[in-house]
Amino acid sequence: MPVISIVMPSMNEERTIRTFIEKAQKIFEHYGVEGEIIVVDNSSDSTPKIARSLGSKVISSVIGYGNAYITGLANARGDYIAITDADNTYNLEELPRFPDYLIKGEADFVIGTRLKGDIKEGSMPWLHQHIGNPFLTWLLDNLFNIDISDAHCGMRAFTRDALDKLTFKTKGMEFASEIIIEAAHKDLRIKEVPITYYQRDAPSKLRSFHEGWRHVRFMMLYRPVPFLFVPGAIVMLTGTFMTISLLLRGSVVDQRLHSFILASMLLIIGA
C-alpha cells in the first residue's frame, strides 16, 4: 500500500505534466516510501499518455474541478494525501514540508499560502491578488471562524483519518472553499505553509467573475441565516408593517394603490 498519494486534476497540460510527475516521484524518494500519483484527466491532448508512461494512474473523462478531486480522492490509498494542480504554477519541491506537519502529528490539514509566500511577477492577475482572493478569504474566515490567508491555494495535504471525516458535494471550483469549510466544521487542525507561485506555461482556464460568484453562492447556501433568512425577514417585516399601517389608517386600496402594491411585493419577496 502506498504511504503517500498525490492527486492532481489535469486538462491539456502536456507541456508541464512530465515535469510535475517527475518532481512528485522525487517526493517519494525523499521519504523513502512507496507512493502513488493519480492524474484525473479531461484532456484532448497527450497529457494522459504522458502520465501513464511515467507510471501514474490516470482516470479519464472527468469533467469539473470538484468532480476531479472527489474522484481522485476516492481512489487514493495513501496514509497521507496531497492535492495540487498540474499546471506547474506550484513547485512540488516545496511539497515535502506539508506531510512533515502531518507525520509529526502537528496538523490534520495543511494548506499553502501564496499571499504570505512569494508570488512571481505575472503569475497572478492584480485583481485576483489584491481584491478577489483576499475578499473571498476574508468572507470565508469570518463566516466559518477560520484563520487562513489564502483560501484558494491549490496545494494541500491531509491525513487519511482527516479525509475520511470530510464530505464533499460540489462539482466545480467552489470545491476549494468546501474542503476548508468541511475541515473547520470537523474541528481539524489546520496549518498554513508559505509557498512560491509561478507563472503558468499555458493559458489559464479560470473564469474570474463566474468562479468567484460560485464561491460566494456556495458560502451563502452553507450559511443561509446571514445571507438569506435575516435579509428576507427584514423585507417581510417591512411589508407587514406597511400593510398594517395602511389598514390602521383606514386607507382604501384605490387611494393607496401603489403603497399596497409595494407592501405586497415586500411580503412576497421577503417570504
TIFI-641545 format. One record per residue (C-alpha): chain; residue in three letters; residue number from 1; x, y, z. Coordinates in steps of 0.2 Angstrom, whole numbers, plus 5000, padded with zeros to 4 digits. Each point is the difference from the previous one (the first is absolute). Layout:
<sites>
+-------+------+------+------+------+------+
: chain : resn : resi :   px :   py :   pz :
+-------+------+------+------+------+------+
:     A :  Ala :  NUM :    X :    Y :    Z :
...
+-------+------+------+------+------+------+
</sites>
This chain:
<sites>
+-------+------+------+------+------+------+
: chain : resn : resi :   px :   py :   pz :
+-------+------+------+------+------+------+
:     A :  Met :    1 : 5000 : 5000 : 5000 :
:     A :  Pro :    2 : 5007 : 5017 : 4996 :
:     A :  Val :    3 : 5004 : 5012 : 5014 :
:     A :  Ile :    4 : 4998 : 5016 : 4991 :
:     A :  Ser :    5 : 4987 : 5003 : 4986 :
:     A :  Ile :    6 : 5001 : 5016 : 4989 :
:     A :  Val :    7 : 4984 : 5004 : 4991 :
:     A :  Met :    8 : 5000 : 5013 : 4986 :
:     A :  Pro :    9 : 4986 : 5005 : 4987 :
:     A :  Ser :   10 : 5006 : 5004 : 4983 :
:     A :  Met :   11 : 4993 : 5007 : 4984 :
:     A :  Asn :   12 : 5012 : 5002 : 4985 :
:     A :  Glu :   13 : 5016 : 5001 : 5010 :
:     A :  Glu :   14 : 5011 : 4991 : 4988 :
:     A :  Arg :   15 : 5013 : 5014 : 5002 :
:     A :  Thr :   16 : 5002 : 4998 : 5019 :
:     A :  Ile :   17 : 4994 : 4983 : 5005 :
:     A :  Arg :   18 : 5016 : 4991 : 4998 :
:     A :  Thr :   19 : 5010 : 5012 : 5011 :
:     A :  Phe :   20 : 4986 : 4999 : 5013 :
:     A :  Ile :   21 : 5000 : 4982 : 5001 :
:     A :  Glu :   22 : 5019 : 4998 : 5001 :
:     A :  Lys :   23 : 5000 : 5013 : 5014 :
:     A :  Ala :   24 : 4986 : 4990 : 5009 :
:     A :  Gln :   25 : 5010 : 4984 : 4998 :
:     A :  Lys :   26 : 5015 : 5008 : 5009 :
:     A :  Ile :   27 : 4989 : 5003 : 5015 :
:     A :  Phe :   28 : 4998 : 4982 : 5002 :
:     A :  Glu :   29 : 5019 : 4998 : 4999 :
:     A :  His :   30 : 5002 : 5014 : 5013 :
:     A :  Tyr :   31 : 4990 : 4990 : 5013 :
:     A :  Gly :   32 : 5006 : 4983 : 4994 :
:     A :  Val :   33 : 4982 : 4993 : 4998 :
:     A :  Glu :   34 : 4988 : 4993 : 4988 :
:     A :  Gly :   35 : 4989 : 5013 : 4991 :
:     A :  Glu :   36 : 4987 : 5002 : 4987 :
:     A :  Ile :   37 : 4996 : 5014 : 4988 :
:     A :  Ile :   38 : 4982 : 5001 : 4994 :
:     A :  Val :   39 : 4996 : 5011 : 4985 :
:     A :  Val :   40 : 4982 : 5004 : 4998 :
:     A :  Asp :   41 : 4999 : 5006 : 4982 :
:     A :  Asn :   42 : 4988 : 5008 : 4988 :
:     A :  Ser :   43 : 5013 : 5004 : 4986 :
:     A :  Ser :   44 : 4999 : 5000 : 4981 :
:     A :  Asp :   45 : 5019 : 5000 : 4998 :
:     A :  Ser :   46 : 5013 : 4987 : 5005 :
:     A :  Thr :   47 : 5000 : 5004 : 5019 :
:     A :  Pro :   48 : 4992 : 4983 : 5005 :
:     A :  Lys :   49 : 5013 : 4990 : 4989 :
:     A :  Ile :   50 : 5014 : 5009 : 5007 :
:     A :  Ala :   51 : 4994 : 4997 : 5018 :
:     A :  Arg :   52 : 4997 : 4982 : 4997 :
:     A :  Ser :   53 : 5018 : 4998 : 4993 :
:     A :  Leu :   54 : 5007 : 5007 : 5016 :
:     A :  Gly :   55 : 4991 : 4987 : 5010 :
:     A :  Ser :   56 : 4985 : 5011 : 5006 :
:     A :  Lys :   57 : 4983 : 4994 : 5002 :
:     A :  Val :   58 : 4989 : 5009 : 4988 :
:     A :  Ile :   59 : 4981 : 5002 : 5002 :
:     A :  Ser :   60 : 4993 : 5007 : 4984 :
:     A :  Ser :   61 : 4984 : 5010 : 4995 :
:     A :  Val :   62 : 4996 : 5009 : 5016 :
:     A :  Ile :   63 : 4993 : 5017 : 4998 :
:     A :  Gly :   64 : 5000 : 5013 : 5013 :
:     A :  Tyr :   65 : 5014 : 5006 : 5013 :
:     A :  Gly :   66 : 4990 : 4993 : 5015 :
:     A :  Asn :   67 : 4995 : 4984 : 4991 :
:     A :  Ala :   68 : 5018 : 4997 : 4996 :
:     A :  Tyr :   69 : 5006 : 5001 : 5018 :
:     A :  Ile :   70 : 4986 : 4990 : 5007 :
:     A :  Thr :   71 : 5003 : 4986 : 4987 :
:     A :  Gly :   72 : 5019 : 5001 : 5003 :
:     A :  Leu :   73 : 4998 : 5000 : 5019 :
:     A :  Ala :   74 : 4988 : 4985 : 5000 :
:     A :  Asn :   75 : 5014 : 4990 : 4991 :
:     A :  Ala :   76 : 5015 : 5006 : 5011 :
:     A :  Arg :   77 : 5006 : 4987 : 5012 :
:     A :  Gly :   78 : 5014 : 5009 : 5009 :
:     A :  Asp :   79 : 5002 : 5004 : 5018 :
:     A :  Tyr :   80 : 5004 : 5017 : 4995 :
:     A :  Ile :   81 : 4991 : 5009 : 4985 :
:     A :  Ala :   82 : 5006 : 5015 : 4991 :
:     A :  Ile :   83 : 4990 : 5010 : 4987 :
:     A :  Thr :   84 : 5007 : 5012 : 4987 :
:     A :  Asp :   85 : 4998 : 5007 : 4983 :
:     A :  Ala :   86 : 5009 : 4993 : 4985 :
:     A :  Asp :   87 : 5004 : 5017 : 4992 :
:     A :  Asn :   88 : 5017 : 5003 : 5007 :
:     A :  Thr :   89 : 4995 : 5015 : 5010 :
:     A :  Tyr :   90 : 5004 : 4991 : 5016 :
:     A :  Asn :   91 : 5018 : 4994 : 5004 :
:     A :  Leu :   92 : 4998 : 4982 : 5005 :
:     A :  Glu :   93 : 5017 : 5001 : 5008 :
:     A :  Glu :   94 : 4992 : 5010 : 5014 :
:     A :  Leu :   95 : 4987 : 4987 : 5003 :
:     A :  Pro :   96 : 5010 : 4989 : 5012 :
:     A :  Arg :   97 : 4997 : 5013 : 5013 :
:     A :  Phe :   98 : 4982 : 4996 : 5000 :
:     A :  Pro :   99 : 5000 : 4982 : 5005 :
:     A :  Asp :  100 : 5014 : 5004 : 5013 :
:     A :  Tyr :  101 : 4986 : 5009 : 5011 :
:     A :  Leu :  102 : 4989 : 4985 : 4998 :
:     A :  Ile :  103 : 5013 : 4987 : 5004 :
:     A :  Lys :  104 : 5005 : 5009 : 5015 :
:     A :  Gly :  105 : 4982 : 5001 : 5006 :
:     A :  Glu :  106 : 5000 : 5019 : 5000 :
:     A :  Ala :  107 : 4985 : 5002 : 4988 :
:     A :  Asp :  108 : 4986 : 4990 : 4991 :
:     A :  Phe :  109 : 4999 : 5012 : 4985 :
:     A :  Val :  110 : 5014 : 5010 : 4992 :
:     A :  Ile :  111 : 4997 : 5014 : 4987 :
:     A :  Gly :  112 : 5012 : 5011 : 4991 :
:     A :  Thr :  113 : 4999 : 5019 : 5000 :
:     A :  Arg :  114 : 5006 : 5009 : 4985 :
:     A :  Leu :  115 : 4995 : 5017 : 5008 :
:     A :  Lys :  116 : 5012 : 4998 : 5014 :
:     A :  Gly :  117 : 5013 : 4991 : 4988 :
:     A :  Asp :  118 : 5008 : 5006 : 4984 :
:     A :  Ile :  119 : 4989 : 5004 : 4985 :
:     A :  Lys :  120 : 5011 : 5001 : 4985 :
:     A :  Glu :  121 : 4997 : 5015 : 4988 :
:     A :  Gly :  122 : 4986 : 4996 : 4987 :
:     A :  Ser :  123 : 4994 : 4984 : 5009 :
:     A :  Met :  124 : 4984 : 5007 : 5008 :
:     A :  Pro :  125 : 4989 : 5014 : 4993 :
:     A :  Trp :  126 : 5000 : 5016 : 5010 :
:     A :  Leu :  127 : 4981 : 4999 : 5003 :
:     A :  His :  128 : 5002 : 4982 : 5007 :
:     A :  Gln :  129 : 5015 : 5004 : 5011 :
:     A :  His :  130 : 4993 : 5016 : 5008 :
:     A :  Ile :  131 : 4981 : 4999 : 4999 :
:     A :  Gly :  132 : 4992 : 4984 : 4995 :
:     A :  Asn :  133 : 5011 : 4987 : 5010 :
:     A :  Pro :  134 : 5001 : 5011 : 5016 :
:     A :  Phe :  135 : 4982 : 5004 : 5000 :
:     A :  Leu :  136 : 4994 : 4982 : 4998 :
:     A :  Thr :  137 : 5012 : 4995 : 5013 :
:     A :  Trp :  138 : 4994 : 5013 : 5012 :
:     A :  Leu :  139 : 4982 : 4995 : 4997 :
:     A :  Leu :  140 : 5004 : 4982 : 5003 :
:     A :  Asp :  141 : 5010 : 5004 : 5016 :
:     A :  Asn :  142 : 4987 : 5010 : 5008 :
:     A :  Leu :  143 : 4985 : 4989 : 4995 :
:     A :  Phe :  144 : 5008 : 4984 : 5006 :
:     A :  Asn :  145 : 5012 : 5006 : 5014 :
:     A :  Ile :  146 : 5015 : 4995 : 4990 :
:     A :  Asp :  147 : 5017 : 5009 : 5000 :
:     A :  Ile :  148 : 5009 : 4997 : 4984 :
:     A :  Ser :  149 : 5007 : 5012 : 4987 :
:     A :  Asp :  150 : 4998 : 4992 : 4983 :
:     A :  Ala :  151 : 4984 : 4989 : 4999 :
:     A :  His :  152 : 5003 : 4996 : 4982 :
:     A :  Cys :  153 : 5017 : 4994 : 5000 :
:     A :  Gly :  154 : 5000 : 4983 : 4990 :
:     A :  Met :  155 : 5014 : 4991 : 5010 :
:     A :  Arg :  156 : 4994 : 4991 : 5015 :
:     A :  Ala :  157 : 5003 : 4984 : 5010 :
:     A :  Phe :  158 : 4990 : 4990 : 5013 :
:     A :  Thr :  159 : 5001 : 4984 : 5010 :
:     A :  Arg :  160 : 4989 : 4985 : 4995 :
:     A :  Asp :  161 : 4990 : 5002 : 5016 :
:     A :  Ala :  162 : 4997 : 5018 : 4996 :
:     A :  Leu :  163 : 4994 : 4996 : 4982 :
:     A :  Asp :  164 : 4988 : 4986 : 5007 :
:     A :  Lys :  165 : 4991 : 5014 : 5011 :
:     A :  Leu :  166 : 4997 : 5011 : 4985 :
:     A :  Thr :  167 : 4985 : 5000 : 4989 :
:     A :  Phe :  168 : 5000 : 5008 : 4983 :
:     A :  Lys :  169 : 4986 : 5005 : 4988 :
:     A :  Thr :  170 : 5005 : 5014 : 4989 :
:     A :  Lys :  171 : 5005 : 4997 : 4982 :
:     A :  Gly :  172 : 5009 : 5016 : 4995 :
:     A :  Met :  173 : 5013 : 5012 : 5006 :
:     A :  Glu :  174 : 4991 : 5003 : 5016 :
:     A :  Phe :  175 : 5007 : 4983 : 5006 :
:     A :  Ala :  176 : 5015 : 5011 : 5005 :
:     A :  Ser :  177 : 4989 : 5009 : 5013 :
:     A :  Glu :  178 : 4990 : 4984 : 5005 :
:     A :  Ile :  179 : 5015 : 4990 : 5005 :
:     A :  Ile :  180 : 5006 : 5014 : 5012 :
:     A :  Ile :  181 : 4982 : 5002 : 5007 :
:     A :  Glu :  182 : 4998 : 4982 : 5003 :
:     A :  Ala :  183 : 5017 : 4999 : 5009 :
:     A :  Ala :  184 : 4995 : 5014 : 5011 :
:     A :  His :  185 : 4983 : 4992 : 5003 :
:     A :  Lys :  186 : 5008 : 4984 : 5005 :
:     A :  Asp :  187 : 5012 : 5009 : 5012 :
:     A :  Leu :  188 : 5016 : 4995 : 4990 :
:     A :  Arg :  189 : 5016 : 5008 : 5005 :
:     A :  Ile :  190 : 5005 : 5011 : 4985 :
:     A :  Lys :  191 : 5018 : 5006 : 4996 :
:     A :  Glu :  192 : 5005 : 5013 : 4987 :
:     A :  Val :  193 : 5017 : 4999 : 4991 :
:     A :  Pro :  194 : 5006 : 5014 : 4989 :
:     A :  Ile :  195 : 5004 : 4995 : 4983 :
:     A :  Thr :  196 : 5006 : 5007 : 4983 :
:     A :  Tyr :  197 : 4988 : 5003 : 4986 :
:     A :  Tyr :  198 : 5006 : 4999 : 4982 :
:     A :  Gln :  199 : 4994 : 5006 : 4983 :
:     A :  Arg :  200 : 4990 : 4988 : 4990 :
:     A :  Asp :  201 : 5008 : 4992 : 4984 :
:     A :  Ala :  202 : 4982 : 4999 : 4992 :
:     A :  Pro :  203 : 4986 : 5012 : 5000 :
:     A :  Ser :  204 : 4989 : 5000 : 5016 :
:     A :  Lys :  205 : 4983 : 4991 : 4999 :
:     A :  Leu :  206 : 4993 : 5010 : 5014 :
:     A :  Arg :  207 : 4985 : 5011 : 4998 :
:     A :  Ser :  208 : 5003 : 5013 : 5013 :
:     A :  Phe :  209 : 4982 : 5008 : 5004 :
:     A :  His :  210 : 4991 : 4983 : 4996 :
:     A :  Glu :  211 : 5011 : 4990 : 5012 :
:     A :  Gly :  212 : 5000 : 5014 : 5013 :
:     A :  Trp :  213 : 4981 : 5000 : 5000 :
:     A :  Arg :  214 : 4999 : 4981 : 5002 :
:     A :  His :  215 : 5011 : 5002 : 5016 :
:     A :  Val :  216 : 4989 : 5013 : 5007 :
:     A :  Arg :  217 : 4984 : 4991 : 4995 :
:     A :  Phe :  218 : 5006 : 4984 : 5009 :
:     A :  Met :  219 : 5004 : 5010 : 5016 :
:     A :  Met :  220 : 4983 : 5008 : 4999 :
:     A :  Leu :  221 : 4992 : 4982 : 4999 :
:     A :  Tyr :  222 : 5011 : 4994 : 5014 :
:     A :  Arg :  223 : 4996 : 5015 : 5011 :
:     A :  Pro :  224 : 4982 : 5004 : 4996 :
:     A :  Val :  225 : 4996 : 5010 : 5016 :
:     A :  Pro :  226 : 5010 : 5016 : 4996 :
:     A :  Phe :  227 : 4998 : 4999 : 4981 :
:     A :  Leu :  228 : 4982 : 4994 : 4998 :
:     A :  Phe :  229 : 4990 : 4999 : 5016 :
:     A :  Val :  230 : 5005 : 5017 : 5008 :
:     A :  Pro :  231 : 4998 : 5010 : 4984 :
:     A :  Gly :  232 : 4984 : 4991 : 4996 :
:     A :  Ala :  233 : 4993 : 5003 : 5017 :
:     A :  Ile :  234 : 5003 : 5018 : 5000 :
:     A :  Val :  235 : 4992 : 5003 : 4983 :
:     A :  Met :  236 : 4985 : 4989 : 5005 :
:     A :  Leu :  237 : 4998 : 5010 : 5017 :
:     A :  Thr :  238 : 5001 : 5016 : 4990 :
:     A :  Gly :  239 : 4986 : 4995 : 4989 :
:     A :  Thr :  240 : 4990 : 4994 : 5014 :
:     A :  Phe :  241 : 5002 : 5016 : 5010 :
:     A :  Met :  242 : 4995 : 5010 : 4984 :
:     A :  Thr :  243 : 4984 : 4990 : 4997 :
:     A :  Ile :  244 : 4995 : 5001 : 5019 :
:     A :  Ser :  245 : 5004 : 5019 : 5000 :
:     A :  Leu :  246 : 4989 : 5003 : 4984 :
:     A :  Leu :  247 : 4985 : 4990 : 5007 :
:     A :  Leu :  248 : 5001 : 5008 : 5017 :
:     A :  Arg :  249 : 5000 : 5017 : 4992 :
:     A :  Gly :  250 : 4984 : 4995 : 4991 :
:     A :  Ser :  251 : 5007 : 5001 : 4983 :
:     A :  Val :  252 : 4990 : 4994 : 4985 :
:     A :  Val :  253 : 5009 : 4990 : 4988 :
:     A :  Asp :  254 : 4996 : 5011 : 4985 :
:     A :  Gln :  255 : 5007 : 5015 : 5010 :
:     A :  Arg :  256 : 5016 : 4992 : 5004 :
:     A :  Leu :  257 : 5002 : 4988 : 4986 :
:     A :  His :  258 : 5019 : 5002 : 4998 :
:     A :  Ser :  259 : 5003 : 4998 : 5018 :
:     A :  Phe :  260 : 4990 : 4984 : 5001 :
:     A :  Ile :  261 : 5009 : 4993 : 4985 :
:     A :  Leu :  262 : 5017 : 5004 : 5008 :
:     A :  Ala :  263 : 4995 : 4992 : 5016 :
:     A :  Ser :  264 : 4994 : 4985 : 4992 :
:     A :  Met :  265 : 5016 : 4998 : 4989 :
:     A :  Leu :  266 : 5010 : 5002 : 5016 :
:     A :  Leu :  267 : 4990 : 4986 : 5009 :
:     A :  Ile :  268 : 5002 : 4988 : 4985 :
:     A :  Ile :  269 : 5018 : 5004 : 4997 :
:     A :  Gly :  270 : 5005 : 4999 : 5019 :
:     A :  Ala :  271 : 4990 : 4983 : 5002 :
+-------+------+------+------+------+------+
</sites>
